[in-house]
């Protein structure tokens, strides 16, 4: 059964259609990549799904419930969590406290939230950093903290916005392992925006491509990598030569 | 049970903090027994009052990062409720104080809900405006004595009157206030570790992140604003019984609002000890400036100039105030 259904969603900012008639659905247990060139409307789509932007037209169904009109915090409480591309921590909260904020969604008790947070920190291999302020950490660890915080709310669906951006190859490897284990061990359905193609193509079950606000492709990674429209809009010939054969 | 345990649990502070806090507490407990002038006693009562104001402000302004410059209106609501009830219907302090809190909190919901559509500076300016409007209304409202204010005449009662909080000697007021101070401190210690406390700190960091973690940002702010209001209103009621002569100008003026915010901002917004440190520095300074420089040297208004300088210095160099500097040094040492 579909966990998330996005039906003909359009988001217009004045005359600009950042998302134009986008339709797709997501099954429980899938790991889907969302790719496209800069300005294609990927983050806008995340903002629409998570309720930060009211959409112009269309419908969004999550767990058989129409969430189109709901506010962001109401959607989050139904089990849809997300991370942000640029997370600016002013430096007030430690890593553990950050994750606890997520855990407080389901409990009022501090000790319970703390126990849960520690379980998640262990799972994300962050327990040695738990006393640090988020602002003191290197980028890679910050990204893992944002994931851990989102996981604190025990989501059914997790939207990851460029968690690998700005990381070096070994860090990308690490975060990929984390995403996989979140997906498999915790059983969370994941949809991720990513520019690091190795990562997306390797771990996604399915890839959705956006360009100028429109969906131009939707299919398994190997198919999508060969799609001429996708190559023209985003991947480029060189990428296809280098990588596509490996995938096929 | 867990709530009480959390309120009494200070174990996340380093030992040196706790020793310092313990020494200050002992000093506060024995202070009235020391041979000191009435001026020192009055200053100390002011210190405790502004510490509690600051603690209240610190919930929304410090932990929540919503700079509120209109807290004086709630001082006024508390003070007027207690005065009017005592003078007109002889209702004692311990009854009128909670009623005052109800009025203040009710009013805070009415103006808080629309105000929290605004952010940052706009919010701060709007709080100033509401407070000034309320002050003007009280200045024109005959039922509460208009601009002349109200006077509780102590002759009618037989001090020490614990129910009505009418005393001759300041020492009684001091200990009542110290009790409120300690309760307030425990409450804030619970608050900062509670779910609402965590949610607010997240809101201060990034409101979109907070929303996406299931936090109803506006409601969390309104709730906390009401908590801050309750703190201020309680001390406002106390103020009425202590000063016995209240008028809109000295309970609801802008300078009171600014002073309340300044306690926490200077001492350290968003920390437990901040408002107390701030009040410990500013209140003696204020008394001194008023008494000596203002009256004797004829430099009226010098205190306002100094507050302005402090605000500028704090916001330019260390937004987290004195306690922010302490924590920075500690973090540097640990690494």
Interface residues (C-beta under 8 A of the other chain):
Chain A: X50 X51 X52 X71 X72 X73 X76 X77 X81 X82 X84 X87 X88 X89 X90 X92 X93 X97 X98 X100 X101 X102 X104 X105 X107 X108 X109 X110 X111 X113 X133 X136 X149 X150 X152 X153
Chain B: X2 X6 X193 X194 X195 X198 X199 X201 X202 X204 X205 X206 X208 X209 X210 X211 X212 X213 X214 X215 X216 X217 X270 X331
